[in-house]
Amino acid sequence: WKRRGLRNTAPDKALSQKVNIITAMSSDGEVWIALTTCNTDSNVLMLFMSHLAKALTKESPDWRNSTVFVLDGVSVRQLSPYMYSFIGILSQV
């Protein structure tokens, strides 16, 4: 923060590398988070989902019976080629 009367800006600041976040949250308040510095494409999302499925299986082998996935902000056009992989992840882990 700047002193009163001075502008609180940094016009010549170099931008740092971006950080992307993928989050999963349960209705019980559990949260799983992945931070990446790469572009979050369908491959990254599928990697997160496969690790999430493994974690859920360790906690409760029957998690598939009571789980619903809501994907917000994901283009169906981008995700559709990976849906078969996602279905495989859900059935194999």
C-alpha positions, -999 to 999 in steps of 0.1 A, spaced: 0 0 0 11 35 -7 9 66 15 -22 87 13 -22 109 -18 1 86 -38 -12 63 -66 -14 27 -57 -3 13 -90 28 -3 -106 25 6 -143 59 -10 -153 55 -42 -134 65 -73 -153 38 -100 -153 46 -132 -136 38 -166 -150 1 -174 -148 -12 -200 -125 -43 -221 -133 -65 -239 -108 -87 -270 -111 -109 -276 -81 -132 -304 -70 -154 -300 -40 -176 -325 -22 -209 -318 -4 -191 -328 28 -167 -299 24 -137 -319 11 -116 -301 -15 -91 -313 -41 -70 -287 -59 -45 -288 -87 -24 -258 -95 -7 -257 -129 14 -232 -149 5 -247 -182 -26 -242 -203 -55 -262 -189 -66 -282 -218 -86 -315 -220 -54 -335 -213 -47 -316 -181 -83 -320 -170 -83 -358 -177 -51 -361 -157 -67 -343 -128 -98 -364 -130 -78 -397 -131 -59 -386 -99 -92 -375 -83 -108 -409 -91 -78 -427 -75 -81 -405 -44 -118 -411 -41 -114 -449 -46 -89 -449 -16 -114 -431 5 -145 -450 -5 -146 -478 -32 -183 -471 -39 -180 -434 -45 -194 -438 -80 -228 -446 -66 -232 -412 -51 -211 -388 -72 -222 -363 -98 -196 -342 -118 -204 -307 -128 -179 -292 -152 -182 -254 -153 -166 -234 -181 -155 -264 -201 -163 -262 -238 -182 -293 -249 -164 -291 -282 -130 -293 -265 -141 -320 -240 -160 -343 -263 -130 -363 -277 -120 -371 -241 -153 -382 -228 -146 -419 -236 -113 -416 -216 -132 -400 -188 -158 -428 -188 -129 -453 -188 -114 -436 -158 -146 -438 -139 -150 -475 -146 -114 -487 -142 -101 -471 -110 
